[in-house]
Amino acid sequence: MARARSIRAFRRACAVLPGGVDSPVRAYAAVGGSPVFLAWGSGARVGDIDGNVYTDYVGSWGPLLLGHADPAVVRAIARRAASGLSFGACTELESDLAEEVRAAFPSCERVRLVTSGTEAVMSAVRLARAATRRDGILKFAGCYHGHSDSLLVSAGSGALTFGVPSSPGVPQALAKLTSVLPYNDLEAVARLLKKKGRSIAAVIVEPVAGNMGVVAPAPGFLKGLRALCTRHGCLLIFDEVISGFRVSRGGAQAEYRIRPDLTVLGKILGGGLPAAAYGGPAKIMKLLAPEGPVYQAGTLSGNPLAMEAGIQTLRQLKDRKIYTRLERLSSKLQAGLQEASRDSGTPLCVNRVGSVLTPFFCRGPVTDLQTAMKADTKAYARFFQGMLTRGILLPPSQFEAWFLSAAHTEAMVDRTVAAAREALLESASP
């Protein structure tokens, strides 16, 4: 499989972009080799600048639930572009998209539209601090909520811990306001909130973890978080940037029947264009300027092209048949990977929730960051390269999610499983 043009393109990029990329995982550091440079996408396939075609399980990291270049979305964007790309002023499209969100997420009585998931999380945390008049935040190890300073922290030693900066440039004093606990450990949350609940403004969680690989919430975990937050007067924030509209049309909160205080959305919300949002009860959201004192603004918030793409995407997702079909395809892929694992003798724990999954190269179970880190990353790197040569594009990291779309077919899944069996057998050979 020729990749000469992609290699040259990466060398060129390294001369003008830090590390040659605008988002670190794209550099392929975790899997080796030079990154693929894509030129086009259609349905569930993408093509690179060398002319290679791949079945795509990255899907722009989640937004493309309908597949690449969905015709209805593309037509809507083209019509809108002809009327102007950006105004920095009010349009009816903002209300149209916000109403779609509210219909799918009843917990979001009011919605503020922004441009990125990081911006939405940062703003939701600020709002929670203002609403509770507290400064502390509790997050979970392995859950990624964007790169804002308050949440770019890792766990220190011990089960009950203040966060420590996980990146230079994050002030130690700010990181100490964030506590980090193991995902799915409700007892640890109860102990921490009993000790210092009056200082915690919010507990933020991916209700379905997707940034240490896919990890489902343990039975009772989310319900327990809801009860503990209510008891201690702190807000529960669901980061549904990945799970929103993907686990179900109403996100993980609909699937698990939990009502958070604030919800963060992104990815599918913009239909492939940059858009995100945060929402919650009117009594909390009214604290935002200009109605209230909590300031947040953005020139490109509510950009008409992103709004149009999001509206067209969400309206199509009202068809429940899409989710039924995605569940069938995703289940088939999960079962196929597990069977290929047994055939090759390679330990594989395939975690899946809806149309997102991660095959961890370990025996499992994988229930939190600590167990996820037992995965054999070198084995995944070999598997990734083996799949790439067979025309299957996977996330270039063991600790990322695979995304299926409505454009994937039974035949594509069959070919993916066949390729996985070959790649696993190949990597297992002495």
Secondary structure, 3 states (H helix, E strand, C coil): CCCHHHHHHHHHHHCCCHHHCCCHHHHCCCCCCCCCCEEEEEECEEEECCCCEEEECCHHHCCCCCCECCHHHHHHHHHHHCCCCCCCCCCHHHHHHHHHHHHHCCCCCEEEEECCHHHHHHHHHHHHHHHHCCCEEEEEECCCCCCCCCCCEEECCCCCCEEEECCCCCCHHHHCCEEEEECCCHHHHHHHHHHHHHHEEEEEECCCECCCCCECCCCCHHHHHHHHHHHHCCEEEEEECCCECCCECCHHHHHCCCCCCEEEECHHHHCCCCCEEEEECHHHHCCECCCCCECCCCCCCCCHHHHHHHHHHHHHCCCHHHHHHHHHHHHHHHHHHHHHHHHHCCCCEEEEECCEEEEECCCCCCCCHHHHCCCCHHHHHHHHHHHHHCCEECCCCCCCCEECCCCCCHHHHHHHHHHHHHHHHHHHCC
